[in-house]
Amino acid sequence: MTITAHIDRQTDTINGVKFTNTHSGQKRAYGDSYYEYDVSSDLPAEEVEKVCRERIYKAIPHAEWQADYRKPGCSMGDAFRPHYTFKALGGGKYSYVVTCLYTD
């Protein structure tokens, strides 16, 4: 059996990027699920973002997801892909938030 749950407050480092999971799951009943991370690194922002989207929680950029979602005939497979926002907060700190649409 493989467990794929994301544990709140888990801290780890991957390729020089330190991250702490600060929230996992829904914020309200019947709502989307959010996986929020506080991230810090001395690496350039582009490299930090790449580690986040490929290693911390695999997702596509929100803008890419939104463009696909708004296309007429968007498939359910495209609509329900995890997507993220990545923000530089200054001083080598970042916010990485992955959103998964409500599916129940």
C-alpha beads as a LAMMPS data file, in Angstrom:
LAMMPS data file: protein, C-alpha beads

104 atoms
103 bonds

1 atom types
1 bond types

-500.0 500.0 xlo xhi
-500.0 500.0 ylo yhi
-500.0 500.0 zlo zhi

Masses

1 110.0

Atoms # bond

1 1 1 0.000 0.000 0.000
2 1 1 1.293 3.466 -0.916
3 1 1 0.376 6.430 1.237
4 1 1 0.287 9.709 -0.660
5 1 1 -1.160 12.000 2.019
6 1 1 0.424 15.389 2.565
7 1 1 1.093 16.099 6.233
8 1 1 0.661 19.621 7.600
9 1 1 3.786 21.217 9.043
10 1 1 6.105 18.726 7.354
11 1 1 9.498 20.323 6.669
12 1 1 12.033 18.945 4.217
13 1 1 14.769 20.054 1.816
14 1 1 15.096 18.996 -1.821
15 1 1 17.989 20.182 -4.023
16 1 1 18.728 23.180 -1.782
17 1 1 15.068 24.221 -1.478
18 1 1 13.677 24.094 2.073
19 1 1 9.905 23.885 2.360
20 1 1 7.277 23.540 5.060
21 1 1 3.765 22.364 4.302
22 1 1 1.522 24.825 6.167
23 1 1 -1.888 23.609 4.986
24 1 1 -3.271 20.491 3.314
25 1 1 -6.869 19.965 2.286
26 1 1 -10.137 21.814 2.078
27 1 1 -10.731 25.165 3.735
28 1 1 -14.505 24.729 3.719
29 1 1 -17.067 21.995 3.105
30 1 1 -17.366 21.038 -0.567
31 1 1 -14.436 23.311 -1.408
32 1 1 -11.289 22.868 -3.454
33 1 1 -8.240 21.350 -1.758
34 1 1 -5.186 23.501 -1.161
35 1 1 -1.623 22.462 -0.430
36 1 1 0.321 25.485 0.820
37 1 1 4.065 25.673 1.340
38 1 1 6.454 28.216 2.806
39 1 1 9.622 27.887 0.729
40 1 1 13.131 29.296 1.187
41 1 1 16.336 28.965 -0.825
42 1 1 19.416 30.839 -1.980
43 1 1 18.828 29.590 -5.546
44 1 1 17.348 31.814 -8.281
45 1 1 13.537 32.016 -8.252
46 1 1 13.219 30.079 -11.534
47 1 1 15.129 27.125 -10.096
48 1 1 13.127 27.206 -6.872
49 1 1 9.866 27.215 -8.839
50 1 1 11.064 24.246 -10.907
51 1 1 11.858 22.220 -7.771
52 1 1 8.444 23.104 -6.328
53 1 1 6.433 22.144 -9.417
54 1 1 8.401 18.969 -10.187
55 1 1 9.488 17.603 -6.795
56 1 1 7.507 19.097 -3.907
57 1 1 4.014 18.746 -5.427
58 1 1 3.765 18.117 -9.174
59 1 1 1.421 20.651 -10.782
60 1 1 1.066 23.000 -13.752
61 1 1 1.077 26.825 -13.609
62 1 1 -2.303 28.397 -12.867
63 1 1 -2.218 30.444 -16.091
64 1 1 -1.734 27.282 -18.185
65 1 1 -4.545 25.494 -16.345
66 1 1 -6.874 28.501 -16.684
67 1 1 -6.255 28.812 -20.444
68 1 1 -7.096 25.121 -20.926
69 1 1 -10.093 25.302 -18.559
70 1 1 -11.616 28.219 -20.475
71 1 1 -11.346 26.548 -23.881
72 1 1 -14.650 25.288 -25.255
73 1 1 -14.826 21.519 -24.858
74 1 1 -12.253 21.362 -22.043
75 1 1 -11.846 17.720 -21.039
76 1 1 -12.418 16.598 -17.472
77 1 1 -8.836 15.357 -17.414
78 1 1 -7.587 18.884 -18.119
79 1 1 -10.060 20.548 -15.770
80 1 1 -9.064 18.495 -12.729
81 1 1 -5.274 18.775 -13.045
82 1 1 -3.528 20.232 -9.986
83 1 1 -2.326 23.790 -10.644
84 1 1 -0.149 26.185 -8.680
85 1 1 0.701 29.782 -7.915
86 1 1 4.259 30.738 -7.007
87 1 1 5.104 34.097 -5.413
88 1 1 8.432 35.598 -4.408
89 1 1 8.141 37.175 -0.955
90 1 1 11.659 38.648 -0.862
91 1 1 14.794 37.609 0.960
92 1 1 14.899 34.153 -0.601
93 1 1 11.395 33.280 0.647
94 1 1 8.504 32.101 -1.534
95 1 1 4.914 30.949 -1.376
96 1 1 3.910 27.849 -3.343
97 1 1 0.195 26.955 -3.377
98 1 1 -1.285 23.996 -5.266
99 1 1 -5.029 23.858 -5.904
100 1 1 -7.009 20.710 -6.693
101 1 1 -10.642 21.203 -7.717
102 1 1 -13.348 19.684 -5.543
103 1 1 -14.187 16.215 -6.874
104 1 1 -16.650 14.553 -4.504

Bonds

1 1 1 2
2 1 2 3
3 1 3 4
4 1 4 5
5 1 5 6
6 1 6 7
7 1 7 8
8 1 8 9
9 1 9 10
10 1 10 11
11 1 11 12
12 1 12 13
13 1 13 14
14 1 14 15
15 1 15 16
16 1 16 17
17 1 17 18
18 1 18 19
19 1 19 20
20 1 20 21
21 1 21 22
22 1 22 23
23 1 23 24
24 1 24 25
25 1 25 26
26 1 26 27
27 1 27 28
28 1 28 29
29 1 29 30
30 1 30 31
31 1 31 32
32 1 32 33
33 1 33 34
34 1 34 35
35 1 35 36
36 1 36 37
37 1 37 38
38 1 38 39
39 1 39 40
40 1 40 41
41 1 41 42
42 1 42 43
43 1 43 44
44 1 44 45
45 1 45 46
46 1 46 47
47 1 47 48
48 1 48 49
49 1 49 50
50 1 50 51
51 1 51 52
52 1 52 53
53 1 53 54
54 1 54 55
55 1 55 56
56 1 56 57
57 1 57 58
58 1 58 59
59 1 59 60
60 1 60 61
61 1 61 62
62 1 62 63
63 1 63 64
64 1 64 65
65 1 65 66
66 1 66 67
67 1 67 68
68 1 68 69
69 1 69 70
70 1 70 71
71 1 71 72
72 1 72 73
73 1 73 74
74 1 74 75
75 1 75 76
76 1 76 77
77 1 77 78
78 1 78 79
79 1 79 80
80 1 80 81
81 1 81 82
82 1 82 83
83 1 83 84
84 1 84 85
85 1 85 86
86 1 86 87
87 1 87 88
88 1 88 89
89 1 89 90
90 1 90 91
91 1 91 92
92 1 92 93
93 1 93 94
94 1 94 95
95 1 95 96
96 1 96 97
97 1 97 98
98 1 98 99
99 1 99 100
100 1 100 101
101 1 101 102
102 1 102 103
103 1 103 104
